[in-house]
């Protein structure tokens, strides 16, 4: 049982009728005019609409946050896939190039050395002696090299040194004040190293992925 509370009046009056203490309680209205009812209904509808819009806005913001997090993770994964695709595509292109080059050199073993002689035309045209060291220097290959020297303007002697230890299509040219050499395997390794270095430098700095509008 709660402690007993003496009965008190909400409003006290003086002997002359003055109000000494006004009552805090306000009696509830039991009847409203139609206009007041419409105003109350409109206010309640506006409050409900504002509350619903606030709730929708909160859910939309939460959904956008989830979507943004998912897109960020997706873009990171796509960037890794794109980088891996670049590396694999570059490796495939390099492998295809090596296969094509090997096939071409097998069919035209003197192609590399004759191309080098043509490129070195001015450097060797005034030389008295040009030494060619390579593997598989048969009569046909020697004739092709001599023709290439003549077309490059080299009027001196051409000496051949057959070296079976050298890889196919590899060669070494030497003259009085210069030297040039070519090793297909070494060239392929240098190209692969340069390609890998370029891909490693590009990682994280490639063109951004365009997700479209």
C-alpha beads as a LAMMPS data file, in Angstrom:
LAMMPS data file: protein, C-alpha beads

213 atoms
212 bonds

1 atom types
1 bond types

-500.0 500.0 xlo xhi
-500.0 500.0 ylo yhi
-500.0 500.0 zlo zhi

Masses

1 110.0

Atoms # bond

1 1 1 0.000 0.000 0.000
2 1 1 1.214 3.450 -0.886
3 1 1 1.474 6.016 1.835
4 1 1 -1.809 7.846 2.421
5 1 1 -2.037 11.260 0.783
6 1 1 -4.304 13.876 2.331
7 1 1 -6.952 15.332 0.059
8 1 1 -6.019 18.745 -1.300
9 1 1 -7.675 21.136 -3.659
10 1 1 -5.947 21.908 -6.947
11 1 1 -6.780 25.601 -6.597
12 1 1 -6.807 27.714 -3.436
13 1 1 -8.775 30.926 -2.885
14 1 1 -8.441 33.750 -0.383
15 1 1 -11.292 34.964 1.747
16 1 1 -11.965 37.781 -0.698
17 1 1 -12.123 35.342 -3.617
18 1 1 -8.670 35.904 -4.998
19 1 1 -6.835 32.836 -6.390
20 1 1 -3.869 32.066 -4.192
21 1 1 -2.663 29.009 -6.138
22 1 1 -3.874 28.094 -9.583
23 1 1 -4.389 24.463 -10.524
24 1 1 -1.894 22.898 -12.894
25 1 1 -4.358 20.381 -14.271
26 1 1 -6.236 21.320 -17.379
27 1 1 -9.418 19.428 -18.079
28 1 1 -9.371 17.440 -21.321
29 1 1 -11.628 18.648 -24.061
30 1 1 -14.494 16.355 -24.774
31 1 1 -15.662 17.967 -28.045
32 1 1 -13.948 19.554 -31.066
33 1 1 -15.226 21.642 -33.903
34 1 1 -15.042 20.100 -37.401
35 1 1 -12.346 22.562 -38.437
36 1 1 -10.292 21.643 -35.377
37 1 1 -10.685 17.935 -36.170
38 1 1 -9.505 18.509 -39.730
39 1 1 -6.489 20.484 -38.490
40 1 1 -5.579 17.749 -36.004
41 1 1 -5.911 15.063 -38.684
42 1 1 -3.774 17.085 -41.101
43 1 1 -1.115 17.645 -38.445
44 1 1 -1.070 13.942 -37.556
45 1 1 -0.745 13.034 -41.245
46 1 1 2.118 15.515 -41.676
47 1 1 3.896 14.140 -38.598
48 1 1 3.459 10.566 -39.822
49 1 1 4.729 11.488 -43.288
50 1 1 7.782 13.269 -41.857
51 1 1 8.543 10.272 -39.630
52 1 1 8.157 7.859 -42.564
53 1 1 10.413 9.995 -44.770
54 1 1 13.048 10.159 -42.051
55 1 1 12.942 6.392 -41.675
56 1 1 13.200 5.916 -45.456
57 1 1 16.131 8.344 -45.633
58 1 1 17.916 6.464 -42.858
59 1 1 17.428 3.142 -44.623
60 1 1 18.563 4.656 -47.933
61 1 1 21.737 6.015 -46.341
62 1 1 22.452 2.607 -44.770
63 1 1 21.859 0.864 -48.096
64 1 1 24.164 3.301 -49.911
65 1 1 26.868 2.632 -47.331
66 1 1 26.566 -1.109 -47.896
67 1 1 26.628 -0.621 -51.680
68 1 1 29.674 1.665 -51.460
69 1 1 31.546 -0.905 -49.372
70 1 1 30.659 -3.653 -51.843
71 1 1 31.722 -1.555 -54.830
72 1 1 35.016 -0.675 -53.151
73 1 1 35.769 -4.334 -52.530
74 1 1 34.671 -5.198 -56.067
75 1 1 36.881 -2.541 -57.658
76 1 1 39.888 -3.766 -55.680
77 1 1 39.222 -7.319 -56.849
78 1 1 38.728 -6.150 -60.439
79 1 1 42.002 -4.230 -60.292
80 1 1 43.809 -7.401 -59.237
81 1 1 42.104 -9.353 -62.024
82 1 1 43.008 -6.664 -64.571
83 1 1 46.650 -6.644 -63.448
84 1 1 46.789 -10.434 -63.626
85 1 1 45.207 -10.289 -67.084
86 1 1 47.858 -7.804 -68.234
87 1 1 50.634 -10.016 -66.927
88 1 1 49.206 -13.166 -68.489
89 1 1 48.513 -11.408 -71.804
90 1 1 52.038 -10.001 -71.896
91 1 1 53.491 -13.423 -71.081
92 1 1 51.374 -15.051 -73.792
93 1 1 52.447 -12.437 -76.338
94 1 1 56.088 -12.959 -75.392
95 1 1 55.748 -16.740 -75.710
96 1 1 54.056 -16.410 -79.103
97 1 1 56.808 -14.061 -80.237
98 1 1 59.490 -16.534 -79.185
99 1 1 57.736 -19.359 -81.036
100 1 1 57.412 -17.273 -84.192
101 1 1 60.997 -16.069 -83.956
102 1 1 62.296 -19.610 -83.395
103 1 1 60.331 -20.897 -86.378
104 1 1 61.586 -18.071 -88.569
105 1 1 65.201 -18.619 -87.513
106 1 1 64.884 -22.351 -88.140
107 1 1 63.715 -21.680 -91.689
108 1 1 66.154 -18.808 -92.260
109 1 1 69.159 -19.438 -89.986
110 1 1 71.208 -16.700 -91.652
111 1 1 68.431 -14.129 -91.321
112 1 1 69.620 -12.648 -88.028
113 1 1 73.289 -12.268 -89.024
114 1 1 72.484 -10.827 -92.477
115 1 1 70.066 -8.335 -90.886
116 1 1 72.793 -7.294 -88.450
117 1 1 75.275 -6.829 -91.275
118 1 1 72.800 -4.621 -93.126
119 1 1 72.273 -2.520 -89.985
120 1 1 76.034 -2.190 -89.449
121 1 1 76.708 -1.166 -93.045
122 1 1 78.559 2.095 -92.396
123 1 1 80.577 0.649 -89.524
124 1 1 81.936 -2.295 -91.470
125 1 1 82.117 -0.929 -95.023
126 1 1 85.621 0.482 -94.509
127 1 1 86.931 -2.461 -92.502
128 1 1 89.552 -4.662 -94.036
129 1 1 88.432 -7.841 -92.340
130 1 1 85.170 -9.026 -90.834
131 1 1 85.075 -12.199 -88.748
132 1 1 81.814 -14.127 -88.400
133 1 1 81.537 -16.732 -85.639
134 1 1 78.439 -18.923 -85.512
135 1 1 77.218 -22.519 -85.508
136 1 1 76.230 -24.406 -88.658
137 1 1 78.094 -22.234 -91.166
138 1 1 77.455 -24.330 -94.246
139 1 1 78.215 -23.186 -97.790
140 1 1 74.760 -21.697 -98.364
141 1 1 74.875 -19.699 -95.112
142 1 1 78.363 -18.391 -95.913
143 1 1 77.233 -17.313 -99.366
144 1 1 74.263 -15.422 -97.892
145 1 1 76.531 -13.668 -95.398
146 1 1 79.030 -12.691 -98.095
147 1 1 76.215 -11.313 -100.256
148 1 1 74.916 -9.306 -97.295
149 1 1 78.423 -7.891 -96.686
150 1 1 78.714 -6.889 -100.314
151 1 1 75.339 -5.171 -100.276
152 1 1 76.300 -3.364 -97.057
153 1 1 79.396 -1.962 -98.771
154 1 1 82.000 -4.110 -97.069
155 1 1 84.736 -4.711 -99.626
156 1 1 87.191 -6.472 -97.332
157 1 1 87.662 -10.114 -96.479
158 1 1 85.137 -12.180 -94.551
159 1 1 86.477 -14.881 -92.234
160 1 1 84.217 -17.596 -90.843
161 1 1 84.625 -19.491 -87.589
162 1 1 82.223 -22.361 -87.077
163 1 1 81.468 -22.752 -83.345
164 1 1 79.131 -25.723 -82.649
165 1 1 78.791 -24.684 -78.993
166 1 1 76.776 -21.580 -79.931
167 1 1 72.943 -21.773 -79.966
168 1 1 71.198 -21.882 -83.377
169 1 1 70.940 -18.451 -85.038
170 1 1 73.396 -16.938 -82.517
171 1 1 76.395 -15.147 -83.966
172 1 1 79.314 -12.876 -83.204
173 1 1 80.708 -10.272 -85.596
174 1 1 84.076 -8.687 -84.961
175 1 1 86.177 -6.210 -86.901
176 1 1 89.167 -4.016 -86.208
177 1 1 87.474 -1.501 -83.907
178 1 1 84.124 -3.078 -83.094
179 1 1 82.093 -6.104 -82.195
180 1 1 78.452 -7.208 -82.338
181 1 1 76.783 -10.352 -81.077
182 1 1 73.356 -11.904 -80.811
183 1 1 72.059 -14.737 -78.607
184 1 1 68.339 -15.601 -79.073
185 1 1 68.033 -17.107 -75.603
186 1 1 69.771 -14.188 -73.950
187 1 1 67.665 -11.713 -75.912
188 1 1 64.483 -13.536 -74.835
189 1 1 65.573 -13.423 -71.190
190 1 1 66.321 -9.698 -71.402
191 1 1 62.935 -9.050 -73.005
192 1 1 61.183 -11.093 -70.297
193 1 1 63.082 -9.214 -67.558
194 1 1 62.208 -5.852 -69.097
195 1 1 58.567 -6.871 -69.456
196 1 1 58.347 -8.078 -65.856
197 1 1 59.979 -4.884 -64.619
198 1 1 57.494 -2.781 -66.583
199 1 1 54.549 -4.780 -65.228
200 1 1 55.859 -4.528 -61.674
201 1 1 56.256 -0.760 -62.033
202 1 1 52.739 -0.512 -63.472
203 1 1 51.122 -2.463 -60.607
204 1 1 48.924 -0.069 -58.652
205 1 1 49.491 2.724 -61.183
206 1 1 47.637 1.375 -64.197
207 1 1 44.739 3.185 -65.808
208 1 1 41.664 3.147 -63.552
209 1 1 38.867 0.757 -64.379
210 1 1 35.940 2.509 -66.048
211 1 1 32.739 1.113 -64.538
212 1 1 30.571 3.021 -67.010
213 1 1 27.786 5.479 -66.339

Bonds

1 1 1 2
2 1 2 3
3 1 3 4
4 1 4 5
5 1 5 6
6 1 6 7
7 1 7 8
8 1 8 9
9 1 9 10
10 1 10 11
11 1 11 12
12 1 12 13
13 1 13 14
14 1 14 15
15 1 15 16
16 1 16 17
17 1 17 18
18 1 18 19
19 1 19 20
20 1 20 21
21 1 21 22
22 1 22 23
23 1 23 24
24 1 24 25
25 1 25 26
26 1 26 27
27 1 27 28
28 1 28 29
29 1 29 30
30 1 30 31
31 1 31 32
32 1 32 33
33 1 33 34
34 1 34 35
35 1 35 36
36 1 36 37
37 1 37 38
38 1 38 39
39 1 39 40
40 1 40 41
41 1 41 42
42 1 42 43
43 1 43 44
44 1 44 45
45 1 45 46
46 1 46 47
47 1 47 48
48 1 48 49
49 1 49 50
50 1 50 51
51 1 51 52
52 1 52 53
53 1 53 54
54 1 54 55
55 1 55 56
56 1 56 57
57 1 57 58
58 1 58 59
59 1 59 60
60 1 60 61
61 1 61 62
62 1 62 63
63 1 63 64
64 1 64 65
65 1 65 66
66 1 66 67
67 1 67 68
68 1 68 69
69 1 69 70
70 1 70 71
71 1 71 72
72 1 72 73
73 1 73 74
74 1 74 75
75 1 75 76
76 1 76 77
77 1 77 78
78 1 78 79
79 1 79 80
80 1 80 81
81 1 81 82
82 1 82 83
83 1 83 84
84 1 84 85
85 1 85 86
86 1 86 87
87 1 87 88
88 1 88 89
89 1 89 90
90 1 90 91
91 1 91 92
92 1 92 93
93 1 93 94
94 1 94 95
95 1 95 96
96 1 96 97
97 1 97 98
98 1 98 99
99 1 99 100
100 1 100 101
101 1 101 102
102 1 102 103
103 1 103 104
104 1 104 105
105 1 105 106
106 1 106 107
107 1 107 108
108 1 108 109
109 1 109 110
110 1 110 111
111 1 111 112
112 1 112 113
113 1 113 114
114 1 114 115
115 1 115 116
116 1 116 117
117 1 117 118
118 1 118 119
119 1 119 120
120 1 120 121
121 1 121 122
122 1 122 123
123 1 123 124
124 1 124 125
125 1 125 126
126 1 126 127
127 1 127 128
128 1 128 129
129 1 129 130
130 1 130 131
131 1 131 132
132 1 132 133
133 1 133 134
134 1 134 135
135 1 135 136
136 1 136 137
137 1 137 138
138 1 138 139
139 1 139 140
140 1 140 141
141 1 141 142
142 1 142 143
143 1 143 144
144 1 144 145
145 1 145 146
146 1 146 147
147 1 147 148
148 1 148 149
149 1 149 150
150 1 150 151
151 1 151 152
152 1 152 153
153 1 153 154
154 1 154 155
155 1 155 156
156 1 156 157
157 1 157 158
158 1 158 159
159 1 159 160
160 1 160 161
161 1 161 162
162 1 162 163
163 1 163 164
164 1 164 165
165 1 165 166
166 1 166 167
167 1 167 168
168 1 168 169
169 1 169 170
170 1 170 171
171 1 171 172
172 1 172 173
173 1 173 174
174 1 174 175
175 1 175 176
176 1 176 177
177 1 177 178
178 1 178 179
179 1 179 180
180 1 180 181
181 1 181 182
182 1 182 183
183 1 183 184
184 1 184 185
185 1 185 186
186 1 186 187
187 1 187 188
188 1 188 189
189 1 189 190
190 1 190 191
191 1 191 192
192 1 192 193
193 1 193 194
194 1 194 195
195 1 195 196
196 1 196 197
197 1 197 198
198 1 198 199
199 1 199 200
200 1 200 201
201 1 201 202
202 1 202 203
203 1 203 204
204 1 204 205
205 1 205 206
206 1 206 207
207 1 207 208
208 1 208 209
209 1 209 210
210 1 210 211
211 1 211 212
212 1 212 213
